[in-house]
Amino acid sequence: MVCRRSHVVPLSEELYITDKLYIDVAILLGAAMWPHSLFFVKLSLLLSFVSHVVATDSTTDSTTDSNIDPGTNNHGYVTYGNISSLDMAWSMLSRQQGILISNDTFQLLQTGFAQKTFQKLVRQYPDDRYRGTFQTYIPVLINSAVYTVGDVDRVIPYPLDRFAVGNGMLNQFSATQDEKYRYAFESLAQSIPAQPRNDESGLWYWTAQPNLSYLDGMYSFAPFYVPYAVLHDPDNTTTIIADIAKQFDILWEHCYNNKTGLLVHGFDASKKASWADPKTGASPHVLARSVGYYTMALIDTLELITANSGNMPPGALAPWTSMQKKVKLIGDALVKNAVPSGGWYHVIDEPNKQGNFIESSATGMLVYSLFKGNRLGYFNDGASPTAKLNNLNASTYTDVANKAYLYLNTTYITANANNQTFEIAGTASTYSLDSAASYEYYVSRNAVYNSPIGGSAYILASLEYERFHNVTSVEPWAPL
């Protein structure tokens, strides 16, 4: 039996410099097909990726024992001894999830979220025998979106979700120097000055919804804009980070909910929406997944600033503390609003109302946020923008995260023995402020089975859980 050595990278997992371990066929085919239709680009990428997976499987060490002993300590996982982040990643890969397969711009968030998630996975487990397969999937995801965001005039009308794929474009350009990736991330960056803003300079979420600002858009926008500034617009780094911090501030000021200590879904700067608070324009309800996006955006942005602090002018670090204080306040509020059995309700401010449920993607995002915020010291008073911490000590935050993660595993994650994949339930479908924004609206949205958003959030939660518990395995990881 071949033993698996799990190596956990302790710091700066958000760094934009990526490894050059890509399958040449996928890259070459993607480039060759660039002038042709989007359909054939995606088809070529998919076929090249599948052929690589088959080749990888056929060359796997035949002495590896994939029959995991049911008695192996499995850290509360559904499966026997396997590592849950890798299990769900394999499952998403098997389902070909995260590949942009239509011109539906809302799928850009799913694609970008999957890209970021798989990148974190291969950095955390660089010695895994299937790392090459997971690494190969990343440019497949990226290349599926490169045409869609490769023109500034095309992307300006898109929601802020478009920026979710930007980190992948930055990574691929750093790795390959292929100009199509530069066109893509420059198109995204050049669209920012053209993005409509309200009277306070707050970004609209989408040109089709005037004056509406959502928490959700910050997860796509902020973690892209920081590395873009450092790498490609260094003279404006201070201004860019100040603008990012201002967006977090504006949302906080308009969306803060006194009942929960968290933020509502968004706000209408014009206060004309039927649901808008007459003073703040705030929507009426706290949506767990929206809080998840906003909190992950804060934490990942703080980490990016710290990781690149040596390459920034001193003034660029000034907003860091205000963002860190928001993380601390959110962390405290998440502890207060967690369901005793574990997790967070879909509509957090209505915990006892009929029809509410613990939402799986939000719970994954918030587990990730609590573990990671604790690990990087963002719940500490007096945290420093230049301190690179790796704190694995238990706290109230990790206690709540542990309970929520185990609830997620026992309630929403199942191992499908027929097709040997992890499956996830309990993920709410997309929702919008272009609606009544009522409690009934939110809880009536159909749950999506095996949602890419739910799967990606679960992988992130698992990665941080595994870091905290120093999860390694004496068994080699293999598909279920």
N, C-alpha and C positions, 0 to 999 in steps of 0.2 A: 504494500500500500504506500502510495506517495503522500507525504505529509504536506499540507498547505502552510505556507508562511505568509501571514497577513501583516503587511506593513502599513501603518497609519501615518499619513503626513500630518504633522501637528499644526502647521501654521499656513495662513495665506492661501487657502484652497481656492479663493476667488481670483487669483492672479491670472492675468489674461494670456500669459505666454504658455502655449500648449506644446505637447510632445509631437514629434514628427513621425508618428507611427500610424500612417494611413495606408490603405491599400492603393497602390498606384493605379490600378485599373479603374477604380471608382472615380478618382480625380481626373484621369485622362478622359474617360468617357464623359464625365460631366462637362469638361472643357470643350471636347469635340462637338458635343451636341448643343452647345450654348446658342448658336445661331438659329437652331431649329425650334420646333414647337415645345412648349413646356411639358406636354404629355410625354414626348420621347425622351426628354431629359430625365424625367422621373422614372420612366420605364428602364432606361439604361442603368441608372443608379441602383434601382431595386434589383435588377438581374445580376449586376456585378456583386452586390452585397450578398445575395443569396448564394452565389457560387463560392464566395469566400467563406461563408459559414459552413457550407458543405465540406470545403477543403479543410477547414479548421477541425471539424468534428472527425474527419477521416484520419487525421494525423495525431489525434489525442493519444497520449500514452496509454497503451492497452493494459498496463499493469495497475492503472488507477482504479481504486475500489469506489464505485459510486453508490453502492448499497449501504446507506448510512444506518448505523446501529440505532434502533429506536431508543436505546437507553442513553444516547449521547445528550449531554446538557445542551438544550436548545434555546436557552434564554427566553422562554415563553413563546417561541415561534410556533407557527402552525406545523411546519415541516420538521423533520428529524435532523437536527444538527446543522442544517444549512444556514446561510447568512441571508437574511431577509432582503436586504437591499439588492443583492445579486440575484436573488430569486425573482423579485419583481422586475428588475431590469431585463432579465432573460425573457420574462413573460411579455413585457412590452415590445421587446425586439421581435419575439416570435409572432406577435400580432401586427408587426410593422406599424406601431403607433408613433405618432409624432411627425411622420412624413407629411408634408403639405401636399394634399392631393386634389385641391380645388382652389378656386379663386376667392373662396370665403375668407375674408381678411381676419375674421375672428379666430380662424385656425392658426394664425400666426402666433398667438399666445401659447397654444398647445405645442406647436413646433419649437418655439423658443424655450419654453419651460422644460421640454424633454432634452433639448441640447444642453442646457445648463446642468440638468440633473445627471446626465450620462458623463459630462465632463468632471463633475465632482466625484462620481463613482470611480472612474479610472485613476483619478489622483489619489483617492483614499486607498485603493487596493491595486497598486501598480504591479504586484507580483502574482496576481491571479492568472490562472492558466487560460481563462477566457477573456483576459483584458484586451487582447488584440481584436477579438470579435466586437466587444463593446466599443473599443476605440474606433473601429471601422464604421460603426453605425453613426458616429457623430458627424462626419462629413456628408453622409447620406442625408441626414436631417438638414444640415446646413444648405447643401446644394439644392434641396427641394424648394427652398425659399429664396434663393439668390436672385432669380429672375423677378419674382414678385416684388421685391423691395429694391430692385436695381435701377430705379428711375425716380428722381426726386418729385417730378410732377405727378407721377403715379401714386406715390406714397403719402403725399400731403393730406388727402381726404381720409386716409385710414385712421382707425382708432390708435391710441397710444400703445396698444398691444403690439404694434409693428416693431417697436424697439426691442421686443423680447428676443428677436433673432439677431440683434446687433452684436452681441458678445461673440456669437459663433462666427460672424463675418470677420470680426477683429482677430479672433484666434486663427482662422484659416488663412487670412492674409499674412499674419506673422509666421505661419508655418510654411506657406507656399509661395508668397509674393505674387500670387495670381491676381491680376488687376480686377477681375470681375468681383472679387470680394471687397476691394477698395471702392469700386463703384457702389456696391451695396451699402457699406457702412457710411460712406460719404453722402449718399442719397438720404439715408436716415438722418445723419447729423445736419445736413443742409435743410431738412424739412422742419427742424425745430424753430428757427426764426419765423417760419410761415405758419406755425401752429396757432390757431386763434386762442386768445387769452381774454380773461375777464378784466374788469377795471382795476383789480388788484394785481394784475399780471399772472393770475392763476391759469394754468393750462386747461383748456376744454379737453374733455376726454376724447371727443370726436366732433368733427365739423358738422356732422348730420344732427347733432344734439346741442344746439347753441346754449352756451352758459352753464352746461352741466359738467361738473368735475367729480370724478370717482376716485376712491382710494385705490382701486384695482390697478390703475394705470401706472402707479409709481413703481411697481415691481419690474415692469418692462423698461421704463424710462430711466430711472436713477442709476441702476447698476450698469447700464450701457454708457451713459454720458460721462461717468468718472474715468474709466479707462480710455475712452475716446479722447478726452481732454489731455490726459497724461501722454498718450502716444502720438496724437495727431494734431493737437491744438494747445501745446503747452503754455503759450503766451497768455491764453485766456482761462487757464485752470482755475484761478481764484474766482473769476466772474462766474464760471460754469458751476463750481461747487456752491457758490452763494445762491445761484438760481435754484439748484436742486434743493438746498435747505429751505429756501423760500416756499417752494411747492409743498414740502412737508408741513411748514408752518401754516400756510393758508388752509390746507385741509384740516389741520388740527383746530384752528380757530373757528372754523365754520361747522365742523362735524363732531366736536367733542360732546359726548353724552354723559350728563351728570349721574344718571342712574347706574351706569355700568363702569364709568371711568374709561370707556373705549370710544371708538369713533363710529358714526353711522356710515351708511353706504356711500354717501356723497352729498353734494349740495348744488343748488341752482342760484347762481350769482344774481340773476334777474329777479328771483323770488316769485316768478310767475307760474311755476308748476303747481298743480293742485295740491301736492303734498308738501310744498316748501314751507319751512318755518318762516313766519313773517319777519323775524329779526335777523336770522342767520342764513336762511335759505336751505337749512339742513333737511335731509330726508328723515323719515320718522324712525327707522329701525337700524339696529346694529347687526350687520351680516357677518357671520364668523369668517367666511372665506375672504371677504373684503378686508377685514382686520388682518387676516393672514397675509394677504398680498402686501399691505402697507407695512406690516411688521417685518416681514422678510426683506422688503426693500430697504428699510432703515438699517437692519443688521448687516446685510450684504454691502450696502453703501459705506457704512462705517468701516467694515473690514477692508474694502478696497482703498479707502483713503489712508488707513493705517499702513497697509501693505506698500503703498506708493508714496508715503509721506516724505521719504528721502529725496524724491524727485519733484517735490512741490515747493513753491514759495511759501514762506511762513503764513501769509495771509490766507492761504487756501485752507488751512487747518482750523480757522476760527469758528466755522459753523459746526464743527464736529461735536462739541460738548452739548449744544442744544438738541442735536439729533440723538445723542446718547441718553440724555435725560428723558426724552420721549420713550425710548426703549424701556427704561427703568419703570416709568409710569404704566406702560402697557403691560409689562411683565407682572407687576403687582396686581393690575386689574384682571389679567388672565387667571391668576391664582384665585382671586375672589370669585370669578364667574365660572370656574370649571364645574362641571357636573360631578357630584360626589363619586359616582361610579367610574368617571373618567371621560374626558373629551369635552366638547363645547357644542351647545345647541346651534342649529342653523341660524335661528334668529335669537341672538344672545339675550336681548332685552325682554324676551317673553318666555322665560324658562318653563312656566307652568301652563302655557296655553295649549289647547288641543291641536294636534297636528304637527307640533314641533318635533324635531328629531336631532340626534347628534350627527353632524355632517362629517363625512370621512375625509374629504380633501382639506377642509378647514382644520380639522383635528390634526392631520398630518403636518400642515404648514405651521401650526402653533406649537406642536411638539418640537419640530425643527427649531423654531424660534426660541423656545425656552431652553432647550439643551445648548444651542449655539450661543445664545446671549450669555448664559452662565459660563460656558467654556471660555469665551473671549473677554469676560469681565465687564460686560455692559450693564449688569444690574448692580454694579458697585458704585458707591458715591466716590467722586473724585477720579473716575476713570480717565485715562490719558490717551490722546489720539496717536501717540507714538509707541505705546506699550503693546507688545505682541505676546499675549497670554495664551496659555493652554491649560485652563483650570478644569480639573476633572473631579473636584470636590462636590459632594452632595449638598443640596440646598432645598429650600421650599420649592423653588422653580423646577428643579430636577425631579423632586418627588411628584409634583403634579404632572410633569411630562411623562414620567415612567408610567403612572396610572393611566394616562390618556393613551399612551402607545399600546399598552397591554389590552386596553378596551378595544382599540382599533383592530388589533390582531384577532381577538376572540370573537368580535362581532361582525366585522366587515371583510376580513381576509380569509379566503378559502383556497386550498390546494386542489386543483382539478387533476384527478388521477388519470383521466382519459387523454388529455393533451399535455399533461405535465407542465402546467403553468399555475402561477398565482392569479387569483381573480379578486377584484375589489368592488364592493357594493357601497351604497349609501352616499354617492356623490350627486349633489344637486346639479341640474342642468343650468345653462347660462341664464342670467337674469339681468334686467336693465332698469335704469331710472326713467326710461321712456315708457312709463307704465304708471299704474296707481301707486306703486311702491308700498303697497299695503302688506300687512302680515299675511293675509289670505293669498295674495299674489305670490309671495316668496315660498310659502309652504306648499302651494299647489303645483310648483314646478316639478316635472317628473324627474325622478332619480335616474342617473345614467350608470349602467353596469359597465365595468371596465373602462371608465373614463380615463383618457390620457392625463387629465388634470389630477384626478384622484391617484393614479398610479405614480406620477412624478412626485406628488406631495408625499406619498408613502415612502418612496425611495429616500427622499431627503430626511424624513423623520427617522427612518431606519439607519441611515448613515450617521446621524448625530447620536442616536441611541447606542450604536455600535462603538462609536468613539468613547462615549461616556463609560460604557461597560468594558472597554478594551476587548471587544469581541474578536477572538481568533478561533480557529478550528483546527483540531488535530486531523480532521477529515478533509480531503480535497473537496473544494466546491465543485459541484456538477449540476447541470440542469436537473430539475426535479425528476 
